[in-house]
Amino acid sequence: MTDGGALRVRKSLTDLSKKELEDLMRAWKGIQDLSVNNKDDPNGFFVIGGYHGEPFRGAGWGNVSYWGGYCNHGNVLFPTWHRAYLLRLEDALRSIPECENVTLPFWDECSQASLDEGIPTALTDEFFVFDNGEKIRNPLRSYKFPREIVDHIPQDNLPGHHPEDNPNYNGPNYSKPAGYETVRYPLSGLVGTPEDRKASAEHNEPYIKDPNNALEQLNQNVTTWLKTAPVIKGKPLNGGHILEQYRKCLNAPNYTVFSNTTSRTEWNDHHAEPVVSLESPHNQIHLAVGGYYPPQTEFSPDFSPIEGANGDMGENDTAALDPIFFFHHCFVDRVFWLWQKRHGFTKEFDIMPGYPGTNSVDSQGPTPGTVPNSWLTMASPLDPFRKIKDGQDQGPYTSRDCIDVEKLGYTYGPGSLESPAALAAESGRTKTVHVRRINRAGIRGSFLISAYVSDPDAPADKEKRHYLGTEAVLSRWHVEGCANCQRHLEAAAFFSLDRLQGLAASVNAERVEVEIHTRDGIHTRDGIKKRGLMVSTPPAPTSPEPPPYGYDVEVR
């Protein structure tokens, strides 16, 4: 926390001077080197990146009833926990000699440059060259593990998965060996079983041989996610999946529903005007970088999605071990601060007591050190982050400590979403498609929920269905056995019909088509529509467990 000194300014990554960028690179290389010399160094990147998910600890080390990482998702601690996380990473960066003034910049995801070109080159170049001629491997591009991470969650109990039918089955499927290097779309990082290692090696080979093509595919995927808009009557609308959701989340009326998708779902079930939570566009960037492609529309007819991609950013288990995670979350924290300034919550806000999203079992299950079925409040500890002043431990950070960023010693420089047009409030009644009760229990990892409206009256030469949008669900790799959170395993999505114009009035639930894009294929009510390439053990068709692709649709 600051004692009244000058505030550090977190700038857009593309606004850094060459000196600032060089210092940033030295700091990142420094914390990664600390882990090489000592994998348990508290300022080393392996320790700090590992706070989020794997390597698991506590009861979640081998029990699906608990989450083995410290991160909070699907509950009201999501924005504040990640705010404290960024502070810890910055402290580590500034611990490197001659890097005492380094401040973490943000990837401005809604800037015109990102919309047109994708990820800033500082996050994707293979090498970085200093003014003195020194050339280093770019520490922001990927991260090589100094030791293995082992998934101790037993696979035998996966609903619909029968290892006795698969002779290649070999236990945990999300383990990664020492020397593993993080990957992004279009590559695959599944290496936990012999079968997956073989499939990933075959999948990755052409991209490893042609890294320029791999980078082009990554940036094309990101820009498609950012810009692809609902398509109505053959025309893409303004905005896009991510850009539009970031804009809309700034309208959320209170912190509880702004903060997470669980509280948002409850709010939208009881209010005519749906809200978007900050967690929604956050999730979509994770999946865009990590290995999912958005459904194709007339807006992106030339984009050929690559199945079998499975990058680390796309799963909670390893997301924070890819350095891009922190530049993404710095932007998310900036949007959080923009929302606070817009609504007058820079000094104080509170949590709605007892609301969905305020319990430790919501969405992901309790984190290490948190008692199951306990209420989350502004005083809940944001483990494992501690307030240190003059070398003395002042106790754990709480959400109340993380309200005012200026008291934490920093502020944000200029960037997107600050114009009057971007911050303009929306009003008026919106007819909405509610997709609910999707059971996450049998879905391995993150997935997408997409919705379409059929138009039986469309001319024969026109598209017979209109794409409404996609909700990304950033999920645990294993949630199927969470005894404490089974009733909290529902995933939901909400899609506005306000732009369907005259067609909206006639839309009912029977005309809504839903596709659930998972690692194992694209699911509809009728079952698997198309299987992916990375299925280790396909679901048994006679499995007694409820199908993960069940859902309810309501239009109101």
C-alpha positions, 0 to 999 in steps of 0.5 A: 500500500502507498504512504502518499508517494507518487502513484505508479501508472499502469500503461498500455503495453504499446505505450511503453517507451523502449527503456520501460519495455527493456526494464519490463523484459529484464524483470520478467526474465529475472523472476523466471530465472529465479525459479530455475535456480530455486523452484520454491523461490517466493518471487519466482514465476513458478511459485507466483504463476502456480498460485492460480491453479496447478500445482494443486495444494490443500484438499484439492490436491487429489479431491474433486470436491475442492479446488486446489488453486487459490484463484476465485472464479464464479464468486464475488471475490473474482475481481478483488482476488485478481487485483491482489494477485497483480500486486504480488506479481508486481512486487516480484518484478520489482525485486529484480535488481535495477527493476525497482520501478517496473510497473505491469502494463495492460494489454488493451484488448479493446483498442483498435490495434487489438481489433485489427491485429490481435496480440501486441508483438511484445507478447508474441515475438520469439526474441527481444533485443536490447539497445546494447545488442543483447538478445534474449528469449522473450520471457512474455511469449511462453514459460518453461516449467522448472519441474513437473505438475501432476494431476492427482485427480482420479480419472476413473470416476469421470461420468461417461468415461470407461478406462477399461475400454481404452487400453491406452488409458494411463491415469491423470490427463492434465499432468505436465513434465518438467521442461514443458513450455506453455502454448497458445492457440492453435497448439495443444498442451495436452501431454498427460497420457501417452495417447494425448502426448502422441496426438498433441505432437502430431497436431503441433508438428506443422505449427512448430515447423512454421511458427509464423503461420501459428502466430497468424492463426493465433492473432486471427482467432483473437481478432475474430473473437473480438470483432465477430458480432451477432449476425441478423438478416445477413449483416454483422452488427456493431461491436463483437463478442468481447468488445460488446461485453466489456462495454455492457459490463460497465452498466452493471448496477452493483458490485455483486452482479458486476463481479461474477457470472454466478451472481449475474445469472441470479440477477438476470433470472429476476430482472427484465433488463439483463446485465453482463458481468466483468467475468464474461468477457474475461472468460472469452479472452482466456478461451480465444488465446487458449484454444477455442474458436468462436462459431463461424458466421457470415462475418468470418467466412474465411476463418477455418477453425482448428480443432484439437487446440488446447492452450494453457490460457484456456484452462484454469489449471495452468492459465497463470503460467502463461505470462500473457495472463497477467497482461490480460488481467491487468486490462480486466482490473482496469475495466474494474476501475473504470466501472468503479469510477463510473458508478462512484465506487472508488472508495467504497462498495459492498457485497449483497449478503447471502446472494448466489455467488457469495458462498465458497461452494459456488461455481468452482468449490472452496479454495485452500484455507476456505471452509466449505459452505462459508459466506464470502464477504468484504472481510474474507481473506484473499489467500495467499496474499499478505500485506507487508509494511516495513518488513512486517506482516499486517495480515491477509489482503481482503476485498475491502483493502482492494477497493481504492487502487490509488491507496494500493499505489497505482493508477491507470493510463489512457486506453480504450472504453473511456470515450463517452460513446463507450460508457453510454448507458443503455436503456429500454426493455430488451427481450432476452433468450435465457439458456440455463441448467447446463450441467458442467459435471461431465464437461472436461474443462472450459467450453462455449455456449452459442445460441441461434434463432431459426427463421423459417420464413427466410428466403431460400437463398438466405441464412435460415438461422441468425447467430445471437452470440456466445458465452465462454465458460472458463471451468475447472478441468475436473468438476464432476465429483464436487459433492459440496457444489453439485447444485452450483454446477449449472452454467447459463447464458443470456442473449439479447433479441433487441436487434432482431427488429421485427423478428424478435416478437415472434421468437419463442423457445422452440425456435432457439438452437443451442450448441455447446462447444466442448473439448469432446465435440459440439453438442446439441439436444440431439447429442454430439454433433461433431467430435473433436480430435483430442478425445482420450476416452469418448463418452459411452452412449449407454452411460447412465449419467445425465448428458452434459448437453441438456439445457432449458431455454426461456424467452422473455 
